[in-house]
Amino acid sequence: MLEISKYCLYASIALVALAAVAYITSLTTTRRNAQVATAGAQQATPVRGVAWYGSQLTVLAFILMTIALVCRTIVVKHAPFANQYEFACSFGWGMLAFYIYFERRHHARALGIALLPLALTMLVYAATRDDSVKPLVPALQSPFMLTVHVFLAVLGYGAGAVASAAGILYLVKPKVRWSGLPSLERLDELGYRAVVFSFPLLTMMNIQGAIWANTAWGRYWSWDPKETAAMVTWLIYGAYLHARVTKGWQGNRSAWLLILGFGAIIFTFLGNHFFGGLHSYGG
């Protein structure tokens, strides 16, 4: 089962790389794309061709990563969230899951130009980590708490990655001549919609994490580096929503906040390697 899981990860890496190349090749061409009406507005959508195959490759990569995580779960007998290898695999899975949702629900295939390289980087990172099976450390020996806490993080982080992709493309669009990119207004809206998913998930993650921390360590909050980084991430996305709703923040400032938010997510994910703390067992 572990070998199957590993091979699925490697195959997913190859498929995501091919899908990224397909999207970039198709969406950065100078030819005019077909125009379709969506929700009463006109937006550019690539004609069926290279990008369509990229979309199918992305779905196949997501399916293989799902198989990889299921196989890992069967072997370790708990959700595959206990160490950096497992969480990196799950993080990449979450990125692909939310990207596929946004592509299908909001016709936002162009986000793949920025999102897939992020997912590819995370999956390659996972492939470099120690994938050996080890017993759960005492603090993690609560399968229900482990599953809920990290699954909320995986989903919240995946949505944050999509929001960041929208922010990146928003800043890039005025500087390039890529006919496949949505309008600036559409990219701004997509980033907002992604944060609408991410912020509540991160809120629930932090609340449930505090409850679990009290059970495991006897206190709800300890200013552990990972806890602090998670709080900072939550505050950034909260500030983004507050500024957008109350002050009408849109445009470059909003895009930079989306990118900053995902940067904080990555720091939360990797920070324990540099600063230690109570979460330093996830190597």
C-alpha positions as CSV (number, residue, x, y, z in Angstrom):
1,M,0.0,0.0,0.0
2,L,2.8,2.4,0.8
3,E,4.4,1.8,-2.6
4,I,1.1,2.4,-4.3
5,S,0.7,5.6,-2.4
6,K,4.2,6.7,-3.3
7,Y,3.8,5.9,-7.0
8,C,0.5,7.8,-7.1
9,L,2.3,10.8,-5.7
10,Y,5.0,10.6,-8.3
11,A,2.4,10.2,-11.1
12,S,0.4,13.2,-9.7
13,I,3.6,15.3,-9.8
14,A,4.1,14.4,-13.5
15,L,0.4,15.1,-14.4
16,V,0.3,18.4,-12.6
17,A,3.5,19.5,-14.4
18,L,2.0,18.5,-17.8
19,A,-1.3,20.2,-16.9
20,A,0.6,23.4,-16.0
21,V,2.4,23.4,-19.3
22,A,-0.9,22.8,-21.1
23,Y,-2.6,25.8,-19.4
24,I,0.3,28.1,-19.9
25,T,0.6,27.1,-23.6
26,S,-3.0,27.6,-24.3
27,L,-3.9,30.6,-22.1
28,T,-0.8,32.7,-23.0
29,T,-1.3,32.5,-26.8
30,T,-2.2,35.7,-28.6
31,R,-5.1,34.1,-30.6
32,R,-8.6,35.2,-29.6
33,N,-10.5,32.8,-27.4
34,A,-14.1,32.0,-27.8
35,Q,-16.5,34.3,-25.9
36,V,-19.3,32.9,-23.8
37,A,-21.9,34.5,-21.6
38,T,-21.7,33.6,-17.9
39,A,-24.2,35.0,-15.4
40,G,-25.1,37.8,-17.8
41,A,-21.4,38.9,-18.3
42,Q,-18.9,38.2,-21.1
43,Q,-15.7,36.4,-20.2
44,A,-12.9,34.8,-22.2
45,T,-12.8,31.0,-22.1
46,P,-10.2,28.9,-24.0
47,V,-11.6,26.8,-26.8
48,R,-11.4,23.1,-26.3
49,G,-7.9,22.0,-27.1
50,V,-4.7,22.0,-25.1
51,A,-6.2,23.6,-22.1
52,W,-9.1,21.1,-22.0
53,Y,-6.5,18.3,-21.8
54,G,-4.8,20.2,-19.1
55,S,-8.0,20.2,-17.2
56,Q,-8.5,16.5,-17.5
57,L,-4.9,15.9,-16.4
58,T,-5.5,18.0,-13.3
59,V,-8.6,15.9,-12.4
60,L,-6.6,12.7,-12.9
61,A,-3.8,14.0,-10.7
62,F,-6.4,14.8,-8.0
63,I,-7.9,11.3,-8.3
64,L,-4.4,9.8,-7.9
65,M,-3.6,12.0,-4.9
66,T,-6.9,10.8,-3.4
67,I,-5.8,7.2,-3.9
68,A,-2.4,8.0,-2.4
69,L,-4.0,9.5,0.7
70,V,-6.5,6.6,1.1
71,C,-3.7,4.0,0.8
72,R,-1.6,5.9,3.3
73,T,-4.6,6.0,5.7
74,I,-5.1,2.2,5.5
75,V,-1.5,1.6,6.4
76,V,-1.0,4.1,9.2
77,K,-4.6,3.5,10.5
78,H,-5.3,7.2,11.0
79,A,-5.9,10.2,8.8
80,P,-2.7,11.0,6.8
81,F,-2.0,14.3,8.7
82,A,0.6,13.3,11.3
83,N,3.8,14.6,9.8
84,Q,5.2,17.0,7.2
85,Y,5.2,14.4,4.4
86,E,1.5,13.5,5.0
87,F,0.4,17.1,5.5
88,A,2.3,18.3,2.4
89,C,0.5,15.6,0.3
90,S,-2.8,16.6,1.8
91,F,-2.0,20.3,1.2
92,G,-1.4,19.7,-2.4
93,W,-4.6,17.7,-2.6
94,G,-6.5,20.6,-1.1
95,M,-5.1,23.0,-3.6
96,L,-6.2,20.7,-6.5
97,A,-9.6,20.2,-4.9
98,F,-10.4,23.9,-4.6
99,Y,-8.9,24.7,-8.0
100,I,-11.1,22.0,-9.7
101,Y,-14.2,23.4,-7.9
102,F,-13.5,26.9,-9.0
103,E,-12.7,25.8,-12.5
104,R,-16.0,23.9,-12.8
105,R,-18.2,26.2,-10.7
106,H,-16.9,29.6,-11.8
107,H,-15.4,28.7,-15.2
108,A,-12.0,29.9,-13.9
109,R,-9.6,27.6,-15.8
110,A,-7.1,30.5,-16.2
111,L,-6.4,30.3,-12.4
112,G,-4.4,27.1,-13.3
113,I,-1.6,29.2,-14.6
114,A,-0.8,30.4,-11.1
115,L,-2.3,27.7,-9.0
116,L,-0.8,24.6,-10.6
117,P,2.8,25.7,-10.1
118,L,2.0,26.2,-6.4
119,A,0.4,22.7,-6.1
120,L,3.3,21.2,-8.1
121,T,5.9,22.8,-5.7
122,M,4.0,21.4,-2.7
123,L,3.8,17.9,-4.1
124,V,7.5,17.9,-5.1
125,Y,8.3,19.1,-1.5
126,A,6.2,16.2,-0.2
127,A,8.3,13.8,-2.3
128,T,11.5,15.0,-0.6
129,R,10.2,14.4,2.9
130,D,10.6,11.3,5.0
131,D,7.6,9.0,4.2
132,S,8.4,6.3,6.8
133,V,5.6,5.2,9.1
134,K,6.1,6.1,12.7
135,P,3.9,5.9,15.8
136,L,1.9,9.0,16.7
137,V,3.5,11.2,19.3
138,P,1.4,11.5,22.5
139,A,0.1,14.9,21.6
140,L,-1.4,13.6,18.3
141,Q,-3.0,10.4,19.8
142,S,-6.6,11.6,19.3
143,P,-7.7,10.4,15.8
144,F,-10.8,12.5,15.8
145,M,-9.1,15.8,16.8
146,L,-6.3,15.1,14.4
147,T,-8.6,14.5,11.5
148,V,-10.9,17.5,12.1
149,H,-8.1,20.0,12.8
150,V,-5.8,19.2,9.9
151,F,-8.7,18.6,7.4
152,L,-10.0,22.1,8.2
153,A,-6.4,23.4,7.6
154,V,-6.1,21.5,4.3
155,L,-9.3,23.0,3.0
156,G,-8.6,26.5,4.3
157,Y,-5.1,26.4,2.9
158,G,-6.3,25.1,-0.4
159,A,-8.9,27.9,-0.7
160,G,-6.2,30.4,0.3
161,A,-4.0,29.1,-2.6
162,V,-6.8,29.7,-5.1
163,A,-7.2,33.2,-3.7
164,S,-3.5,33.8,-4.0
165,A,-3.6,32.6,-7.6
166,A,-6.3,35.1,-8.4
167,G,-4.2,37.9,-6.8
168,I,-1.1,36.9,-8.7
169,L,-3.0,37.0,-12.0
170,Y,-4.6,40.3,-11.1
171,L,-1.2,41.9,-10.7
172,V,0.2,40.2,-13.8
173,K,-2.6,40.9,-16.2
174,P,-1.8,44.6,-17.0
175,K,1.8,43.6,-17.8
176,V,1.1,40.8,-20.3
177,R,-0.8,40.1,-23.5
178,W,-2.4,36.8,-22.5
179,S,-5.8,36.6,-24.3
180,G,-7.1,33.8,-22.0
181,L,-7.0,35.7,-18.7
182,P,-10.3,36.9,-17.2
183,S,-10.9,40.6,-16.6
184,L,-9.5,42.4,-13.6
185,E,-13.0,42.6,-12.1
186,R,-13.5,38.9,-12.5
187,L,-10.1,38.0,-10.9
188,D,-10.9,40.3,-8.0
189,E,-14.2,38.6,-7.6
190,L,-12.6,35.1,-7.7
191,G,-10.1,36.0,-5.0
192,Y,-12.9,37.3,-2.8
193,R,-15.0,34.1,-3.3
194,A,-12.0,32.0,-2.4
195,V,-11.4,33.9,0.8
196,V,-15.1,33.5,1.7
197,F,-14.3,29.8,1.8
198,S,-10.9,30.1,3.5
199,F,-11.7,32.4,6.4
200,P,-14.5,30.4,8.0
201,L,-12.4,27.2,7.7
202,L,-9.4,28.8,9.3
203,T,-11.6,30.2,12.0
204,M,-13.0,26.8,12.8
205,M,-9.4,25.3,12.6
206,N,-8.1,27.8,15.2
207,I,-11.0,27.3,17.6
208,Q,-10.8,23.5,17.4
209,G,-7.1,23.7,17.7
210,A,-7.4,25.6,20.9
211,I,-9.7,23.1,22.3
212,W,-7.4,20.2,21.3
213,A,-4.4,22.1,22.8
214,N,-6.2,22.4,26.1
215,T,-6.8,18.6,26.0
216,A,-3.2,17.7,25.0
217,W,-1.2,20.4,26.8
218,G,-3.5,21.8,29.5
219,R,-3.9,25.3,28.0
220,Y,-5.8,26.7,25.2
221,W,-3.1,29.0,23.9
222,S,0.7,29.0,24.5
223,W,2.0,31.5,21.8
224,D,3.7,28.6,20.1
225,P,5.2,29.8,16.8
226,K,2.8,27.7,14.7
227,E,-0.2,28.9,16.8
228,T,1.0,32.5,16.4
229,A,1.5,32.2,12.7
230,A,-1.9,30.7,12.3
231,M,-3.4,33.6,14.2
232,V,-1.6,36.1,12.0
233,T,-2.8,34.3,8.9
234,W,-6.4,34.5,10.2
235,L,-6.0,38.2,10.9
236,I,-4.7,38.9,7.4
237,Y,-7.7,37.3,5.8
238,G,-10.0,39.0,8.3
239,A,-8.5,42.3,7.5
240,Y,-9.0,41.6,3.8
241,L,-12.7,40.9,4.2
242,H,-13.2,43.8,6.5
243,A,-11.4,46.2,4.2
244,R,-13.3,44.9,1.2
245,V,-16.8,45.1,2.8
246,T,-16.4,48.4,4.8
247,K,-14.0,50.4,2.7
248,G,-14.6,48.9,-0.7
249,W,-11.0,47.8,-1.1
250,Q,-10.4,46.3,-4.5
251,G,-7.6,46.3,-7.0
252,N,-3.9,46.0,-6.3
253,R,-4.2,46.4,-2.6
254,S,-6.6,43.5,-2.3
255,A,-4.4,41.4,-4.6
256,W,-1.4,42.0,-2.4
257,L,-3.3,41.0,0.7
258,L,-4.3,37.7,-1.0
259,I,-0.7,37.0,-1.7
260,L,0.4,38.0,1.8
261,G,-2.3,35.8,3.2
262,F,-1.0,32.7,1.3
263,G,2.6,33.7,2.3
264,A,1.5,33.6,5.9
265,I,-0.1,30.1,5.3
266,I,3.2,28.8,3.9
267,F,5.1,30.3,6.9
268,T,2.6,28.6,9.2
269,F,3.1,25.3,7.4
270,L,6.9,25.5,7.5
271,G,7.6,27.7,10.5
272,N,8.1,24.9,13.0
273,H,11.2,23.8,11.1
274,F,12.9,27.1,11.9
275,F,11.4,28.1,15.3
276,G,10.6,24.7,16.9
277,G,7.9,24.9,19.6
278,L,5.2,22.5,20.5
279,H,4.4,21.6,16.9
280,S,8.0,20.7,16.0
281,Y,7.2,17.0,15.9
282,G,5.8,17.3,12.4
283,G,9.1,16.6,10.5
